[in-house]
């Protein structure tokens, strides 16, 4: 099963004020210049029923580069190279290309890859301890809420609540922060025999999510 993405924290007793929460999160993300981890993913519906389990790998390189790969039960790959978002489905041998700026404009994941983004004003941030909840002001955003949980300075999980009230939670393992990642990870080459659906002239406003 695949979900449409690009259509993804508690110590103190009282939540941090919104402005302080945003500043605190910005500071943490500035320190997260690169990130690599395996993950286990669980998706539950609005009634709390599990609808999907998956495993994969997430790699992030500031600014604006992201690689999100699912290994099981269905392989898929998403690469954001700074200009284009590539969503690859090996099952149907198809790759979809979308303009990255238009695709992620209302998606809070943009803040992970670009903490200096001008889009901070488009989101509200609250915090409780080392957990941060980012909510889009736009009703057009496919992702209603992104929650990031840290242990110390390490990002250990993220959770995405979409407009269909499905929650996708990624718990990270084998975490490597600021170890450096090769640029080649974020360069897409169309596999032989794959069809390319180029939507870069279409303003979709949604980010595919493996």
N, C-alpha and C positions, 0 to 999 in steps of 0.2 A: 504494500500500500504506500502511496506517496501523497504528501500534502503539498499544496501550493504555498510557496513561501513569498522571498525576494523577488510567501506564503511560500523558538526558540525556543533576605540576607540579615540573625537577630541577637544582639547582645544587650543593648540599653533598654530600659523600661519605657522610655519616652521617645517618640520620633523626632528626628532632627528637623528644624525648620526648613522650608522648601529651598530658599536661597542658599543656606548653608549646605544643604544636601547636594545641590547642583555643584557648588564649589568643591565639596569633598569628593564627589564622583569625578569631576574633571581632573582633580589632582591625581587620583588613582589611575585614570585612563592615560594621562600623560606619561605615567611610569610604565605603562603596558605597551611598549613600542613593538613588541612581537609576542605572539602567543601560539603555542602548539599543544594539543592534547587529544587523546582519544576520548570518546564519550559513549555513554549509554543513554538512550532517549526513550522516554515514555510519553505517550499522548493519551489524554483522557478527555472525554466529552463534558458538556455542561452538567451532566448528572453524576460525574465522577467515575464513569465507566471507562476502563482502558480500551482504546481502539487500535493502538499500535505500539510495538516495541521495535527498537532499532539500535544498531551500533554504528559508529563512524569516527571521523577525525575532523577536527576544526583547526585551521591555521590562519593566523591574522598577522598582517604586517602593515604598520602605519606608514604613510597615510593611504587609506582607501583600498587596501588589498585584502581579500578574503577568499579562503578556499574551504568549502564545506562538503565533505564526502560521506555518503552513506555506504556501508559495506553489506548490511543485511537488515531486513529480509530481501529488500530490492535495492540494487545498486543504483546510485545516481550521484551526480557531481555538480556543484555550483562553484564558479570562479568569478570573482569580481576583480578586474585588473586595474581599476581606476577610471576607465572609460566605458567599458562594456561589462555587463553581467551575462555570463554564459551558463546556461542550464542544460546539462547533458543527461539524456536518458538512454542508457545502453540497450534497454529492452526493446525500444522501438527504433533504435539507431538514429536518434534525432538530437540536434543541439539547437537551442533557442538563444538568440542574441538580442539583448535589450540595452538601451542607453542607461548607463548607471546613474547618472545624476537625476534623471526623471524617475527612475525606478525606485530609488531609495529615499526620495525627498521627504516622505512622511513616515519612514520606517525608523524606529529608535535604534536599530542596529547600526545606523550610520555613525552614531556617536562612539561606538567601539573602535571603529577603524579611523575615525577622524575627530579626535577630541577637541580640535580647534574649529570644528564646523560652525558655520553661521546659523545652523539649524537648531541650536540649543533653545532659542526663543520659541520654537515650535513644540516644545515638550515641557512637561512639569516633572520635577524629580522630588521624591520623598525618600527618607532613609530611616532605618531603625537598626542601630548598631552598624554592622558591616553589610547590611542588605539594602539595596537601592531599587526603587521602583520608578520606572520611566514610562510616562503616559503621554501619548500624542494628543495634541489639541485638535487635530484634524479627524473628522468622522470618516474621511476617505482612506485613512491608514488601515491597511489590512491587519496590522498588529496593534491591538488595543493597549497592551501593557507589556513591557519588558522588565523582568526582575533579574538583577545580578547579585550573586552572593559571593563574598570574599571571606577568606580565612587569612588574617594578617593582610599582606599585600597580594595574595594569590587568589585569582578568580577560580572558584571551584564549581560553580554551576550557573546556568542561566535558564530562565523560564519565559516562554512566550504565550500570552493569552491573545487569541485572535478574535475577530468580530463574530465568529460562529460559536464563541465561548468554548473552544477547544484549547486546552493547555498542553504545550509541549515543553517538557523539562529535560535538560541535558545535564548530566552529572559527569564531571571531567575526571580523568585519571592520566597518569604518565604526563603530568603537566610540566611544560618548559616555557618559562617566561624570559623574554629578552635574551634569548640564546642566539638570535640571528637566523633568518630563513632565506634561502636562495630565491632570487627573483623568478627563476624558472618555474617555481611552483604556481605562479600566478599568470603564466603565459599559456593561452589556450591555442591548441592546434586541432582543427577538425579531424577526427579519426576517419580513416579511409572507409568509404561506404556509408558514412553518416549523412543524413539530410540536414541542411541548415535552414532554419526558419528565422530570418533576419527581421526583427521587429523594432530596430533602432529608430525608425521614423515614426513609430507608434508610441504615444504617451500612455503607457499602461498604468503607471502609478502603483504597481505591486511587484514585490520581490519574490521570485520562486524560492521555495524552501524544500530541500530534499526530504 
